[in-house]
Amino acid sequence: MKRVVVIGGGFAGAYIAKKLENYFSVTLIDAKNYFEFTPSVLKVIVEPSHIKRIHALHSAYLNKAKILIGEVKQVTKKEVITKCKDRIMKIVFDYLVIASGTKYQYPFKEQNLILATRANSLKNCYANLFKSKKVLIIGGGVVGVELAAEIIGKYKDKDITIIESNKELIERTPKKAREYARQFLTNKGVKILFREKLVQIKKDIFITDKGVKIKPDISFLCTGITPNFKFMQKNFYSKLNKKNYLKVNDYLQLIGYKNIFAAGDIAGLNEEKLAQNAENHARIIVKNIVNLEKNKSLIHYKQKPRIMVISLGRYNGILNYKNFVFTGIFPGFLKHAIEWKTMIKYR
């Protein structure tokens, strides 16, 4: 039986491992032992119990695949070298799928910013947020906007400030969506500093490039995404683009390799880093691995606009598709429905 190794257990990696485990010897390598519905992690900061709804153990939906919890240290043309429980392991593959995703990086030595990425981290901040009066959010993209909306929706008395380097929130969305997000937050008292960048943190005081000084009780980093690529650097340096995403062809194969694929956020494609894009990558890769085994033609991955749903607390949101924007209660409930539908698959 051919060996398939999947790096990363997010939307793309989990789907691929689940679909291929009955036909290949599949090994899933992940830093955590569960699948997480990442679009809903921000809700955990105000509702810790919600974490149970968005987590599913890999062992709950994988019946045959081998699951390794650890850190990938290096990839060669034939094997993946990983560290699991202080033990170095070498896993040989016939096919490799890299779905290692992205992460936020601390921009300063002082690591007193909370990274708004994992539900467990946000859950542990619940008590601190409850006690905090002044909240600072760095970044006014989708994550920053959703986080501010979750907090102000739960706690009316919080003094929230967003620092955004661009002139608008959620800049890559249509004008109507940008204006709705700004109006929604400002009407609830959220302060937004546009065209400002955080340049220094000095003794818990955050200083912008315009000299504004803020001393929050709690702060969140929602910008500065970088791919998880370091394990590819030694042997596949030429396959990384200028931003260290993996170069792929139309079949989502790593350039120059028929048996290595990239899916999800790590793939160097000019499209939004969305969960539904990751799942669409996964569907194509599953078909292409099967087709390679059957000596059939491979399937092209076609980039196209996807529906984006931005939640603004429990009962409000923004639905965006191309230039169409729909706001209000329906998009808010739609995200709950998507979460419910996705989690059913992994339980």
Phi, psi and omega per residue, in radians:
M1 nan 2.292 -3.130
K2 -1.163 2.614 -3.060
R3 -1.794 2.181 3.087
V4 -2.008 2.179 3.061
V5 -1.920 2.278 3.137
V6 -2.042 2.157 3.106
I7 -1.753 1.978 3.129
G8 1.871 2.247 -3.089
G9 -1.946 0.629 3.079
G10 -1.532 -2.646 -3.066
F11 -1.016 -0.763 -3.112
A12 -1.345 -0.899 -3.068
G13 -1.088 -0.741 -3.139
A14 -1.105 -0.764 -3.132
Y15 -1.087 -0.806 -3.095
I16 -1.113 -0.809 3.137
A17 -1.060 -0.741 -3.112
K18 -1.135 -0.745 -3.068
K19 -1.313 -0.484 -3.043
L20 -1.738 -0.193 -2.995
E21 -1.121 -0.376 3.129
N22 -1.480 -0.165 -3.055
Y23 -2.115 -0.252 -3.126
F24 -2.401 2.889 2.970
S25 -1.484 1.763 -2.994
V26 -1.762 2.357 3.000
T27 -2.131 2.133 3.070
L28 -1.779 2.174 3.099
I29 -1.946 2.163 -3.118
D30 -2.522 2.690 3.115
A31 -1.347 -0.292 3.140
K32 -2.229 2.838 -3.057
N33 -1.719 0.349 -3.084
Y34 -2.540 2.719 2.945
F35 -1.499 2.476 -3.117
E36 -2.253 2.307 3.067
F37 -1.413 1.528 -2.991
T38 -1.056 -0.548 3.124
P39 -1.054 -0.268 -3.098
S40 -1.933 0.155 -3.064
V41 -1.127 -0.506 -3.071
L42 -1.168 -0.446 3.120
K43 -1.117 -0.439 -3.090
V44 -1.151 -0.448 -3.111
I45 -1.150 -0.453 3.130
V46 -1.959 -0.222 3.138
E47 -2.465 1.391 -3.046
P48 -0.946 -0.578 -3.105
S49 -1.158 -0.289 -3.125
H50 -1.165 -0.301 -3.126
I51 -1.033 -0.541 -3.138
K52 -1.156 -0.480 -3.096
R53 -1.414 -0.366 -3.034
I54 -1.958 0.132 3.082
H55 -2.025 2.452 3.018
A56 -2.488 2.173 3.127
L57 -1.030 2.451 3.082
H58 -0.989 -0.614 -3.114
S59 -1.218 -0.236 -3.136
A60 -1.383 -0.510 -3.092
Y61 -2.001 -0.137 3.079
L62 -1.868 2.094 -3.086
N63 -1.703 -0.515 -3.064
K64 -2.086 -0.473 -3.081
A65 -1.138 2.570 3.042
K66 -1.499 2.355 -3.098
I67 -1.984 2.149 3.094
L68 -2.026 2.151 3.101
I69 -1.735 1.965 -3.096
G70 3.140 -2.934 -3.095
E71 -2.009 2.223 3.080
V72 -1.343 2.191 -3.086
K73 -1.722 -0.568 -3.064
Q74 -2.844 2.620 3.056
V75 -2.192 2.321 3.028
T76 -1.964 -3.041 -3.133
K77 -1.234 -0.265 -3.050
K78 -2.193 -0.309 -3.037
E79 -2.601 2.808 3.067
V80 -1.952 2.231 3.133
I81 -1.802 2.104 -3.054
T82 -2.319 2.729 3.105
K83 -1.935 2.018 -3.140
C84 -2.176 2.026 3.132
K85 0.918 0.911 3.106
D86 1.111 0.272 3.122
R87 -2.063 2.250 3.104
I88 -1.476 2.223 -3.122
M89 -2.178 2.550 3.073
K90 -2.046 2.084 -3.105
I91 -1.956 2.024 -3.140
V92 -1.387 2.498 -3.131
F93 -2.326 2.687 2.913
D94 -1.696 -0.617 3.041
Y95 -2.282 2.482 3.117
L96 -2.239 2.320 3.037
V97 -2.076 2.123 3.139
I98 -1.766 1.967 -3.140
A99 -2.327 0.880 -2.981
S100 -1.424 -0.147 3.006
G101 1.277 -2.767 -3.113
T102 -2.297 3.039 3.112
K103 -2.684 2.875 3.006
Y104 -1.582 2.567 3.080
Q105 -2.030 2.441 3.071
Y106 -1.147 2.219 -3.139
P107 -1.461 -0.156 -3.101
F108 -2.330 2.817 3.116
K109 -1.136 -0.626 3.131
E110 -1.264 1.895 -3.071
Q111 -1.629 0.972 3.124
N112 -1.838 0.462 2.998
L113 -1.840 2.401 3.093
I114 -1.544 2.228 3.126
L115 -1.426 2.142 -3.074
A116 -1.511 1.142 -3.063
T117 -2.168 -0.919 -3.035
R118 -1.821 2.442 -3.113
A119 -1.070 -0.677 -3.128
N120 -1.070 -0.697 3.123
S121 -1.136 -0.756 -3.134
L122 -1.205 -0.636 3.098
K123 -1.048 -0.703 -3.128
N124 -1.214 -0.261 -3.139
C125 -1.642 -0.031 -3.056
Y126 -0.975 -0.830 -3.100
A127 -1.138 -0.688 3.132
N128 -1.160 -0.705 3.109
L129 -1.130 -0.711 -3.134
F130 -1.002 -0.686 -3.101
K131 -1.445 -0.288 -3.022
S132 -1.412 2.528 3.054
K133 -1.766 -0.803 -3.097
K134 -1.805 2.177 -3.103
V135 -2.066 2.301 3.102
L136 -2.044 2.308 3.095
I137 -2.116 2.142 3.130
I138 -1.668 1.922 3.130
G139 1.975 2.209 -3.129
G140 -1.976 0.592 3.015
G141 -1.432 -2.802 -3.099
V142 -1.033 -0.798 -3.099
V143 -1.122 -0.795 -3.134
G144 -1.104 -0.718 3.131
V145 -1.157 -0.805 3.141
E146 -1.119 -0.693 3.136
L147 -1.121 -0.806 3.121
A148 -1.047 -0.720 -3.130
A149 -1.160 -0.696 3.109
E150 -1.088 -0.788 -3.084
I151 -1.182 -0.843 -3.081
I152 -1.235 -0.425 3.078
G153 -1.246 -0.500 -3.130
K154 -1.610 -0.697 -3.064
Y155 -2.133 1.834 -3.086
K156 -1.261 -0.333 -3.012
D157 -1.676 0.073 -3.110
K158 -1.358 2.447 3.067
D159 -1.671 1.734 -3.018
I160 -1.837 2.316 3.064
T161 -2.183 2.322 3.036
I162 -1.926 2.279 3.008
I163 -1.801 2.086 -3.105
E164 -2.258 2.170 -3.073
S165 -1.273 -0.391 3.111
N166 -1.528 3.085 -3.095
K167 -1.502 -0.135 -3.135
E168 -2.527 2.822 3.014
L169 -1.358 2.812 3.124
I170 0.545 1.074 -2.919
E171 -1.009 -0.552 -3.049
R172 -1.491 0.111 3.095
T173 -1.701 2.874 3.117
P174 -1.049 2.812 -3.071
K175 -0.971 -0.745 -3.110
K176 -1.059 -0.702 3.133
A177 -1.179 -0.745 3.141
R178 -1.075 -0.778 -3.114
E179 -1.188 -0.662 -3.138
Y180 -1.136 -0.762 3.131
A181 -1.087 -0.796 -3.130
R182 -1.100 -0.808 -3.118
Q183 -1.132 -0.716 3.139
F184 -1.012 -0.832 -3.083
L185 -1.277 -0.775 -3.108
T186 -1.162 -0.581 3.088
N187 -1.115 -0.427 3.122
K188 -1.688 0.151 3.030
G189 1.631 0.114 3.118
V190 -1.299 2.279 3.101
K191 -1.603 2.357 -3.125
I192 -2.168 2.127 3.090
L193 -1.730 1.734 -3.136
F194 -1.435 2.680 3.105
R195 0.946 0.691 3.052
E196 -2.292 2.567 3.128
K197 -2.162 2.495 3.021
L198 -1.312 2.136 -3.085
V199 -2.048 -0.263 -3.092
Q200 -2.780 2.542 2.977
I201 -2.162 2.087 -3.063
K202 -2.323 1.898 3.135
K203 0.937 0.908 3.099
D204 1.185 0.185 3.053
I205 -1.832 2.194 -3.122
F206 -1.671 2.214 -3.045
I207 -2.082 2.266 3.131
T208 -1.624 2.987 -3.141
D209 -1.201 -0.191 3.084
K210 -1.764 0.149 3.063
G211 1.500 0.079 3.102
V212 -1.255 2.319 -3.120
K213 -1.977 2.284 -3.121
I214 -2.289 2.331 3.083
K215 -2.077 1.544 -3.095
P216 -1.442 2.836 3.010
D217 -1.476 -0.451 3.120
I218 -2.643 2.519 -3.071
S219 -2.428 2.561 -3.083
F220 -2.231 2.392 3.076
L221 -1.726 2.082 -3.114
C222 -2.205 0.551 3.129
T223 -2.633 2.930 3.107
G224 1.509 0.789 -3.135
I225 -1.303 2.402 3.084
T226 -2.398 2.551 -3.113
P227 -1.262 2.675 3.015
N228 -1.479 1.579 -2.965
F229 -2.134 -0.161 -2.920
K230 -1.019 -0.578 -3.141
F231 -1.199 -0.206 3.113
M232 -1.691 -0.167 -2.950
Q233 -1.152 -0.681 -3.040
K234 -1.207 -0.851 -3.021
N235 -1.808 -0.207 -3.088
F236 -2.297 0.582 -3.085
Y237 -0.972 -0.703 -3.087
S238 -1.232 -0.198 -3.133
K239 -1.666 0.114 3.078
L240 -1.759 2.394 3.082
N241 -1.445 -3.015 -3.049
K242 -1.088 -0.442 3.130
K243 -1.770 0.182 3.083
N244 1.233 0.424 2.932
Y245 -1.557 2.761 -3.080
L246 -1.407 2.343 3.100
K247 -1.363 2.195 -3.133
V248 -2.235 2.749 3.071
N249 -1.626 -2.954 -3.083
D250 -1.182 -0.255 3.138
Y251 -1.750 0.109 -3.107
L252 1.207 0.367 3.009
Q253 -1.483 2.513 3.005
L254 -1.043 2.314 -3.079
I255 -0.907 2.154 3.103
G256 1.606 -0.028 -3.095
Y257 -2.314 2.194 3.132
K258 -1.385 -0.478 -3.011
N259 -1.834 0.129 3.113
I260 -2.098 2.218 -3.100
F261 -2.125 2.769 3.046
A262 -2.256 2.405 -3.087
A263 -2.431 2.679 3.084
G264 1.374 -2.684 -3.010
D265 -1.075 -0.483 -3.084
I266 -1.249 -0.364 -3.113
A267 -1.252 2.293 -3.087
G268 -1.404 1.165 -3.132
L269 -1.953 2.563 -3.123
N270 -1.490 1.281 -3.139
E271 -2.672 2.880 3.128
E272 -1.134 2.523 3.095
K273 -1.447 1.442 -3.078
L274 -1.974 2.652 3.106
A275 -1.063 -0.684 -3.121
Q276 -1.209 -0.534 3.028
N277 -1.149 -0.729 3.115
A278 -1.050 -0.757 3.128
E279 -1.166 -0.609 3.081
N280 -1.198 -0.647 3.014
H281 -1.013 -0.807 -3.073
A282 -1.051 -0.746 -3.141
R283 -1.068 -0.757 3.139
I284 -1.139 -0.752 -3.110
I285 -1.139 -0.730 3.084
V286 -1.001 -0.837 -3.140
K287 -1.118 -0.673 -3.090
N288 -1.278 -0.590 3.051
I289 -1.151 -0.762 3.091
V290 -1.090 -0.739 -3.129
N291 -1.169 -0.610 3.070
L292 -1.076 -0.703 3.129
E293 -1.179 -0.517 -3.105
K294 -1.706 0.102 -3.110
N295 0.993 0.662 3.082
K296 -1.773 2.890 3.131
S297 -1.155 2.549 3.124
L298 -1.462 2.789 -3.088
I299 -1.805 2.317 3.098
H300 -1.261 2.518 2.950
Y301 -1.614 2.179 -3.106
K302 -1.864 2.035 3.086
Q303 -1.297 2.378 3.085
K304 -2.746 2.784 -3.135
P305 -1.056 2.482 3.103
R306 -2.074 2.771 3.035
I307 -1.227 2.275 3.064
M308 -2.000 2.264 3.103
V309 -2.015 2.121 3.119
I310 -1.934 2.114 -3.116
S311 -1.563 2.469 3.084
L312 -2.121 1.260 -3.070
G313 1.442 -2.847 -3.013
R314 -1.290 -0.623 -2.948
Y315 -2.128 0.413 -3.129
N316 -2.603 2.796 3.131
G317 -3.118 -3.115 3.133
I318 -2.309 2.231 3.027
L319 -1.908 2.219 -3.091
N320 -2.250 2.205 3.028
Y321 -2.436 1.986 -3.024
K322 0.971 -2.064 3.132
N323 -1.767 0.094 3.119
F324 -1.539 2.312 3.137
V325 -2.291 2.254 3.086
F326 -2.216 2.259 -3.060
T327 -2.138 2.843 3.042
G328 2.011 -2.627 -2.991
I329 -1.261 -0.594 -3.094
F330 -1.072 -0.862 3.094
P331 -1.052 -0.580 3.114
G332 -1.086 -0.791 3.125
F333 -1.280 -0.531 -3.129
L334 -1.065 -0.678 3.138
K335 -1.146 -0.636 3.064
H336 -1.092 -0.708 -3.126
A337 -1.151 -0.706 3.117
I338 -1.117 -0.735 3.092
E339 -1.035 -0.847 -3.128
W340 -1.046 -0.807 -3.113
K341 -1.115 -0.714 -3.124
T342 -1.178 -0.782 -3.061
M343 -1.185 -0.474 3.080
I344 -1.029 -0.641 -3.105
K345 -1.147 -0.428 -3.034
Y346 -1.924 0.421 3.119
R347 -2.343 nan nan
